Amino acid sequence: MRKRKNAFIIVLAVIMAVFAMSVSVCAAQKDPLSQMPKKTSTVFRSAATGMGCDFFTPEYTTKVKITAKSYNTKVVTVKTYAFNRNGKSFAGYETTPKGPGSTQIKVTVKIGSKSYTRTCRYTVYKWENPLKTLKIGSKAYTAKLNRSGTAVLPKNSLNGKFTYKLNLNYKLESIYCYTKKGVVTNIKNGKNLPKGTNRIMMRMKSRKNNNFYNVLVYVAQP
């Protein structure tokens, strides 16, 4: 009798543990938008870094539906994506800045019969050239970056000494130099560029608004 009672207690404990785990999982997945930012910002015409979607929901076994709306498409547009992979479903959205300003983005996710909504204050800052000077060899390219963070240079332009000076209120975060052999990160101010350089990416951070101002210069492809 005691053995049966002990077995019953063990089975009951297992059932309760499984139930507790299920409740825990449900609680963790209660709001798929809980990690979505309430406020974010970016820089208009900053060089693209290929980051893709701004936000993804967790994965669910139930189909996930998503809709998103920008309240001012002259500031930012938003596009949604839904994914199904290996029996799991999740969704996300991607923003594209269109001009300086501030607006809101409203996102709604539906999982089964439940809907969840969240809004995000989205600010787009005007492009400012973070570089006071940029020279490659004997040629200056600073003016090419006054309108945006991307500049296309003539073939064989990325040769010689690479020198730059930052404008006030900007801090250099990183420099990546791309060659046919790979990526070089130890680029020194005032030193020659690696042989075969075809693209340079510079990442600067503004001390005024904490946003990144990215500069990309590359040679035109034939």
C-alpha positions in Angstrom: 0.0 0.0 0.0 2.9 2.3 0.9 4.6 1.6 -2.4 1.4 2.5 -4.3 1.0 5.7 -2.3 4.6 6.6 -3.1 4.2 5.9 -6.8 1.0 8.0 -6.8 2.9 10.9 -5.1 5.7 10.7 -7.7 3.2 10.7 -10.7 1.4 13.6 -9.1 4.6 15.5 -8.7 5.6 14.9 -12.3 2.2 16.1 -13.5 2.5 19.2 -11.4 6.0 19.9 -12.7 4.9 19.6 -16.3 1.9 21.9 -15.6 4.2 24.4 -14.0 6.6 24.3 -16.9 3.6 24.9 -19.3 2.4 27.8 -17.3 5.9 29.2 -17.2 6.2 28.9 -21.0 2.9 30.5 -21.6 3.8 33.4 -19.2 7.1 33.9 -21.0 5.3 34.1 -24.3 2.3 36.0 -23.1 3.2 39.2 -25.0 5.2 38.7 -28.2 5.9 42.5 -28.4 7.3 42.8 -24.9 10.8 43.3 -26.3 9.8 45.7 -29.0 11.3 49.2 -28.3 9.1 52.0 -27.2 11.4 54.6 -28.6 14.1 54.4 -31.3 15.9 56.6 -33.7 18.1 56.6 -36.8 19.9 58.9 -39.2 18.5 59.8 -42.6 20.9 59.0 -45.5 23.4 57.3 -43.3 25.2 54.5 -45.2 23.3 51.2 -45.0 24.7 48.5 -42.8 22.4 45.7 -43.9 20.8 45.1 -40.5 17.5 43.8 -42.0 14.4 43.6 -39.7 14.3 46.0 -36.7 12.4 43.5 -34.5 11.4 39.8 -34.4 8.8 38.1 -32.2 9.7 34.8 -30.4 8.8 31.6 -32.2 5.5 29.9 -31.7 3.8 26.6 -32.7 0.7 28.7 -33.6 0.7 30.8 -36.7 1.8 34.4 -36.1 0.2 37.3 -38.0 1.6 40.9 -37.9 0.5 44.3 -39.2 2.3 47.6 -38.8 1.5 51.2 -39.5 3.5 54.4 -39.7 1.6 57.5 -38.8 3.8 59.6 -41.0 5.3 57.9 -44.1 7.3 61.0 -44.9 9.4 60.3 -41.9 9.5 56.4 -42.0 7.8 53.5 -43.8 7.4 50.1 -42.3 7.1 46.6 -43.9 6.1 43.4 -42.1 7.3 39.8 -42.6 5.9 36.5 -41.4 8.0 33.4 -41.3 7.3 29.7 -40.9 10.3 27.4 -40.3 10.5 23.8 -39.0 7.0 23.9 -37.7 7.6 27.2 -35.9 6.1 30.6 -36.7 7.4 34.1 -36.0 7.1 37.6 -37.5 9.0 40.9 -37.7 9.1 44.4 -39.2 11.6 46.5 -41.0 11.7 50.3 -41.1 13.0 52.6 -43.8 13.7 56.3 -42.9 12.3 58.8 -45.5 13.1 62.1 -44.0 14.0 64.0 -40.7 11.2 64.1 -38.2 9.4 62.2 -35.5 6.3 59.9 -35.6 4.9 56.8 -34.2 4.8 53.2 -35.4 1.9 50.9 -34.4 2.4 47.2 -34.5 -0.2 44.5 -33.9 0.6 40.8 -33.6 -2.1 38.1 -33.6 -1.5 34.6 -32.3 -4.5 32.4 -32.4 -7.4 34.4 -31.1 -5.3 36.8 -29.1 -4.0 40.2 -30.4 -1.2 42.3 -29.0 -0.5 46.0 -29.9 2.4 48.2 -29.1 3.6 51.6 -30.4 7.1 53.0 -30.8 8.2 56.6 -31.0 10.4 56.8 -34.1 12.8 59.7 -34.7 14.8 60.3 -37.8 17.7 62.8 -37.6 19.0 64.8 -40.5 22.3 63.7 -42.0 25.4 65.6 -41.0 28.8 64.8 -42.3 30.8 63.6 -39.3 34.1 64.1 -41.1 35.9 67.4 -41.2 38.4 66.0 -43.7 38.7 62.8 -45.7 41.7 62.3 -48.0 42.9 59.3 -49.9 46.3 60.0 -51.5 46.3 63.6 -52.6 42.6 63.8 -53.2 40.0 65.1 -50.8 36.5 63.5 -50.7 34.9 65.3 -47.8 32.4 67.3 -50.0 31.1 64.0 -51.5 29.7 63.1 -48.1 27.9 66.3 -47.3 24.5 65.1 -48.7 24.7 61.5 -47.6 27.0 58.9 -46.0 27.7 57.1 -49.3 30.2 58.1 -52.0 31.0 56.3 -55.2 34.6 56.9 -56.3 36.3 56.3 -59.7 38.2 53.1 -60.3 41.7 52.9 -58.6 40.8 55.8 -56.2 41.3 53.8 -53.1 45.1 53.9 -53.2 47.7 55.7 -51.1 47.6 57.4 -47.7 44.3 57.4 -45.8 43.8 60.5 -43.6 40.7 61.9 -41.9 39.6 64.2 -39.1 36.3 64.1 -37.3 34.0 67.0 -36.7 33.3 68.1 -33.2 30.9 66.0 -31.2 31.7 62.7 -33.1 33.6 59.7 -31.9 35.0 57.0 -34.2 33.7 53.6 -33.4 35.2 51.5 -36.2 36.8 51.4 -39.6 36.5 48.4 -42.0 38.5 48.1 -45.1 37.4 45.6 -47.7 39.8 43.9 -50.2 39.6 40.9 -52.4 41.3 38.9 -49.7 38.9 39.9 -46.9 38.3 42.5 -44.3 41.0 44.6 -42.6 40.1 46.3 -39.3 43.4 47.8 -38.1 43.3 50.8 -40.4 45.5 53.6 -39.1 45.0 57.3 -39.7 47.8 58.6 -42.0 48.9 55.2 -43.2 48.6 53.6 -46.7 45.4 51.6 -47.5 45.9 47.9 -48.0 46.5 46.8 -51.5 43.4 46.0 -53.5 41.0 48.1 -51.3 37.6 48.5 -53.0 35.5 49.7 -50.1 35.8 51.5 -46.7 33.2 51.6 -44.0 33.5 54.1 -41.2 31.2 54.2 -38.2 31.0 57.3 -36.0 28.8 58.0 -33.0 27.2 61.4 -32.3 27.7 62.8 -28.8 24.6 64.9 -29.3 22.0 62.2 -30.0 23.9 58.9 -29.5 23.1 57.8 -33.1 25.5 56.2 -35.5 26.6 58.1 -38.6 27.9 55.6 -41.1 30.2 56.5 -44.0 30.8 54.2 -47.0 33.1 55.0 -49.8 33.7 52.5 -52.6 34.9 52.2 -56.2 32.5 52.0 -59.1 32.1 48.5 -60.4 32.8 47.9 -64.2 
